[in-house]
Amino acid sequence: MKSATIALFLVAATLAGAPIAAAAQSAGAAAAAAPDAYKPAGQWTADYGDDYCRLARNFSDGTNTMALALERIQPGPDMRLIFVGPDLKLYRSAETIGWHFLPGDAERQARATRSETADGKQWYNFGLVKLAPMAPPAPTTPPSPPEPYDRSAEQALAKGKTGILLDASLTSPVQIETGDLAAPIAALQACADDLAKTWGLDPAALRSQKSPAIPVGGGTGWLPQGTVGFADFAKLGGGSNLVRLMVDATGKPTSCAIHWATLDPTTNDKICKALMDKGRFTPAKDANGQPMAGYWVASPMFLGPPLPAARGR
């Protein structure tokens, strides 16, 4: 898929950089301070790559410029939230950053995963987020397939969101005045549908499917012990190095791809080989409840052998 610039969208040449862990923590004092307001300093820009969709825009407080990027790799509600700009002033022992969409969103927490770009700007990756965070199921609720992705509901929710506030853990809160997010979210949806087409899937069939491909056993144990080195697990944060398996109508994987790769190619080759060998799925179901081709996206972090405590149960 070629990059495209449309009437809404920004440049994020500064969005490169490998994330590293940084300290951050919740602090009530930040919430009491007046936020530093960043207003739009350009149009939204769309970068539609071969395996991702990115919308970005510059914002300014009159002195500093900050870029905000929304990134998506599949049809669905998940998107990565990236900020690039001046150093966010964090409390020294902080490990997370409190943030939420405006207005009316509940406070959320993101790991303070950051790095420095080639031109010296700070790059913050808040990981995968949804406009409406999923409520955890009750402890007694039996496992069930995820609810179908509702594009109309996401657009309706986006229409009412006009900003993002970064507050807890910051000595100086930051408010980014995005404006109505309905059009950017609609553009992400259209781009993600185009991605599905390049995978050989029909976006209309995906929109009407009753259930997606579901891994048998949740995928636990599909990766042998040591496939991902202990030191490499830190590279899997922030929604990085996600695996996509294409799954046929019999529940068998047919191909493997890596999105936002942060592990070395040799390790990712091992991951794909193991998942192609061991992966088995309950296939996706179309609008009539019949098996259909689909796909599955997951992090290698959760596909290794079960923890010792779980093995003994």
C-alpha positions in Angstrom: 0.0 0.0 0.0 1.5 3.4 -1.0 1.8 6.3 1.4 -0.9 8.8 0.9 -1.6 12.3 2.2 -5.3 13.3 2.5 -7.1 16.4 3.6 -6.8 15.6 7.2 -3.1 14.7 8.2 1.0 15.2 9.5 4.4 14.4 9.0 6.1 12.3 11.5 9.5 11.8 10.2 10.5 12.1 13.9 8.4 9.1 14.8 11.4 6.7 14.3 13.2 5.3 17.3 13.3 2.2 19.4 11.5 2.5 22.8 13.4 2.0 26.0 12.0 1.9 29.6 11.9 5.1 31.5 10.7 6.0 35.0 7.3 7.5 35.7 4.7 7.4 38.5 1.3 8.8 39.5 1.4 12.1 41.3 -1.6 14.1 42.5 0.2 17.4 42.4 0.3 17.3 38.6 -3.4 17.0 38.3 -3.8 20.2 40.3 -1.6 22.3 38.0 -3.0 24.1 35.0 -2.0 22.0 31.9 0.2 23.3 29.2 -2.1 23.6 26.2 -0.9 22.4 22.8 -3.1 23.6 19.9 -3.0 22.4 16.2 0.0 23.7 14.3 -0.8 21.9 11.0 -3.2 19.5 9.3 -3.4 15.7 10.0 -1.2 13.7 7.7 -1.7 10.1 6.7 1.2 7.7 6.2 -0.1 4.5 4.8 2.6 1.9 4.7 2.6 -1.7 3.5 1.8 -3.0 6.9 0.6 -0.1 9.0 -1.7 3.0 9.0 -0.4 6.1 10.7 -2.1 9.5 11.2 0.0 12.3 12.7 -0.3 16.0 13.5 1.8 18.7 15.0 0.7 20.8 18.0 2.3 23.8 19.6 2.1 25.6 22.9 3.6 28.7 21.3 7.1 27.7 22.1 7.4 23.9 21.7 6.0 21.6 19.1 4.7 18.1 19.8 3.6 15.5 17.3 0.8 13.1 18.0 0.5 9.8 16.0 -2.3 7.3 15.9 -1.2 3.9 14.4 -3.2 0.9 13.5 -2.2 -2.4 11.8 -5.5 -4.2 11.5 -9.3 -3.6 11.3 -10.3 -3.2 14.9 -10.3 -0.8 17.8 -6.7 -1.1 18.9 -4.2 1.7 17.9 -0.9 2.8 19.2 -0.6 6.2 20.8 2.7 8.0 20.1 4.0 11.4 21.2 7.1 13.1 19.9 8.4 16.4 21.1 9.9 18.0 24.2 10.7 16.0 27.3 7.7 15.4 29.5 8.6 16.4 33.0 8.2 13.3 35.0 8.6 12.7 38.7 11.9 11.0 39.3 10.5 7.7 40.6 7.6 7.5 38.2 6.9 4.3 36.2 3.6 5.2 34.5 2.0 8.3 33.0 -1.7 9.0 33.7 -3.7 10.2 30.7 -7.2 10.2 29.2 -9.1 11.4 26.2 -11.2 14.6 26.6 -13.9 15.0 27.6 -15.5 12.3 29.8 -12.9 9.6 29.7 -11.8 7.7 32.8 -8.1 8.1 33.8 -5.8 5.5 32.3 -2.2 4.5 32.9 0.6 4.0 30.3 4.1 2.7 30.9 6.5 5.5 30.3 8.2 3.8 27.4 10.4 6.3 25.5 13.5 6.9 23.4 15.2 9.7 21.7 14.9 10.3 17.9 17.8 11.1 15.6 17.1 14.8 15.9 17.0 14.8 19.7 13.3 14.8 20.3 11.7 12.5 23.0 9.6 9.7 21.6 6.9 8.3 23.9 5.0 5.1 23.1 1.8 4.6 25.1 1.2 1.2 23.5 -2.1 -0.1 22.2 -5.2 1.8 23.3 -8.9 2.0 22.5 -11.1 5.0 22.4 -13.4 3.2 24.8 -11.3 1.0 27.2 -12.6 -2.6 27.7 -14.2 -3.2 31.1 -12.6 -6.3 32.7 -15.1 -9.2 32.9 -16.4 -10.3 36.3 -14.4 -13.1 37.9 -17.2 -15.6 37.5 -17.8 -14.8 33.8 -16.8 -17.8 31.5 -14.4 -17.1 28.6 -16.2 -15.9 25.4 -15.2 -14.6 22.0 -14.6 -10.9 21.8 -17.5 -8.7 20.8 -17.5 -7.9 17.0 -15.7 -4.6 16.1 -18.3 -1.9 15.7 -17.0 0.8 13.3 -20.1 3.0 13.7 -19.9 3.0 17.5 -16.2 3.9 17.3 -16.8 6.8 15.0 -19.7 8.0 17.2 -17.4 7.9 20.2 -14.6 9.7 18.3 -16.9 12.5 17.4 -17.2 13.5 21.0 -13.5 13.3 21.8 -11.6 16.6 21.3 -8.4 16.3 23.2 -5.9 14.2 25.3 -4.7 15.1 28.8 -1.4 13.8 30.2 -1.5 14.5 33.9 -0.5 12.0 36.6 3.3 11.6 37.0 4.0 14.9 35.3 5.2 17.9 37.1 3.7 20.0 34.3 0.5 18.4 32.8 0.0 18.6 29.0 -3.3 19.0 27.2 -3.3 18.3 23.4 -6.3 19.9 21.7 -6.9 17.5 18.9 -10.3 18.6 17.8 -13.1 16.2 16.8 -11.5 12.8 16.2 -14.3 11.3 14.1 -12.6 12.1 10.7 -9.1 10.8 11.7 -10.7 7.6 13.1 -12.7 7.1 9.9 -9.5 7.5 7.9 -7.7 4.8 10.1 -10.7 2.5 9.6 -10.5 2.9 5.8 -6.8 2.4 5.7 -7.1 -0.8 7.9 -9.7 -2.2 5.5 -7.3 -1.6 2.7 -4.6 -3.5 4.6 -7.0 -6.5 4.9 -7.5 -6.4 1.1 -3.7 -6.8 0.7 -3.9 -9.9 2.9 -6.5 -11.4 0.5 -9.5 -10.8 2.8 -12.8 -9.1 2.0 -13.3 -6.1 4.4 -17.1 -6.4 4.0 -16.9 -10.0 5.1 -14.8 -9.1 8.1 -17.3 -6.4 9.0 -20.2 -8.9 9.1 -18.3 -11.9 10.6 -19.9 -13.3 13.8 -16.5 -14.2 15.4 -12.8 -13.9 14.5 -10.3 -16.7 14.4 -9.7 -17.9 18.0 -6.5 -19.7 19.1 -7.1 -23.2 20.6 -5.9 -23.0 24.2 -5.2 -19.3 23.9 -1.9 -19.9 22.2 -0.1 -20.7 25.4 2.9 -23.0 24.8 3.1 -22.4 21.1 6.6 -20.9 21.5 9.2 -23.2 23.0 11.2 -22.1 26.0 14.0 -19.7 25.0 12.5 -18.7 21.6 12.6 -15.1 22.9 15.6 -14.4 25.1 15.0 -13.1 28.6 16.7 -9.8 27.8 14.5 -9.4 24.7 11.2 -9.3 26.6 11.7 -5.6 27.3 11.5 -5.0 23.6 8.0 -6.3 23.4 6.4 -3.5 25.3 4.2 -0.7 23.8 2.5 -3.0 21.3 5.8 -3.8 19.5 6.8 -6.9 17.5 3.2 -8.1 17.1 2.7 -11.3 15.1 0.0 -11.7 12.5 -1.1 -15.1 11.4 -3.4 -15.6 8.4 -5.8 -18.4 9.2 -7.7 -20.5 6.6 -11.3 -21.7 7.0 -10.1 -25.0 8.5 -8.3 -23.2 11.4 -4.8 -23.7 10.0 -2.3 -20.8 9.8 -1.1 -20.1 6.2 1.4 -17.3 6.6 3.1 -15.2 9.3 4.1 -11.6 9.5 5.6 -9.3 12.1 4.4 -5.7 12.7 6.5 -3.0 14.4 9.4 -5.4 14.6 11.8 -4.8 17.5 13.4 -8.3 17.8 16.1 -9.3 15.4 15.1 -11.1 12.2 16.5 -14.5 13.3 14.3 -14.5 16.4 11.3 -13.4 14.5 11.9 -16.2 12.0 12.0 -18.7 14.9 8.7 -17.2 16.2 7.0 -17.5 12.9 8.2 -21.1 12.3 7.0 -22.2 15.7 3.6 -20.6 15.3 3.1 -22.0 11.8 3.9 -25.5 13.1 1.9 -25.4 16.3 -0.8 -22.8 15.8 -4.4 -24.1 15.6 -7.6 -22.1 15.6 -11.3 -22.2 15.7 -11.8 -20.5 12.4 -13.6 -17.2 11.9 -17.3 -17.4 11.3 -19.1 -15.4 8.6 -22.5 -13.7 8.9 -24.2 -17.1 8.4 -22.0 -18.9 11.0 -20.0 -20.7 8.4 -16.1 -21.0 8.7 -14.2 -18.4 6.7 -10.6 -17.3 6.3 -9.4 -14.7 8.8 -6.4 -13.6 10.8 -5.0 -13.3 14.3 -2.7 -10.8 15.9 -0.9 -11.3 19.2 2.3 -10.5 21.1 5.0 -13.3 21.5 5.1 -12.3 25.1 2.1 -14.4 25.9 2.7 -17.4 23.7 5.5 -19.2 25.6 5.2 -22.1 28.0 2.8 -21.5 31.0 4.3 -20.2 34.2 5.3 -22.9 36.7 2.4 -22.1 39.0 0.0 -22.6 36.1 1.5 -25.9 35.0 0.7 -27.5 38.4 -3.0 -26.6 38.3 
